[in-house]
Amino acid sequence: MPKPIQSIERASAVLLLLSGRTRRLSLAEVAGELGLPKGTVYGIMRTLLSVGFVEQDPESGKYRRNVAVESSSLVNSVSNCIGERVSCRSTVAHVVAEKSYIDEHQ
């Protein structure tokens, strides 16, 4: 079995942590709960922000999962395939396509 991609595992862990939470979390809280360096979490959050999977409160700087994608079956599928350690290439491609479609039709 191919070795899992660490960055995708970590991004998935961030999304799972933020899922279903009612309050926003700071960068330090996310890093602490996942046992990751703040710099690593910052890079993940910056990427998740750019693709619209998380939102950042402009006043507090805290993060939450984007409500618009919270119920997306494709985002949940990415989390599931990472958890099951199976090939996610086609699922990730579908997520990117869905995000592009949403952006074009907003």
HELIX and SHEET records of a PDB file:
HELIX    1   1 GLN A    6  LEU A   18  1                                  13    
HELIX    2   2 LEU A   27  LEU A   34  1                                   8    
HELIX    3   3 LYS A   38  SER A   50  1                                  13    
HELIX    4   4 VAL A   67  GLU A   70  1                                   4    
HELIX    5   5 SER A   73  GLU A   84  1                                  12    
HELIX    6   6 ARG A   89  GLU A  104  1                                  16    
SHEET    1   A 2 VAL A  54  GLN A  56  0                                        
SHEET    2   A 2 TYR A  63  ARG A  65 -1                                        
END                                                                             
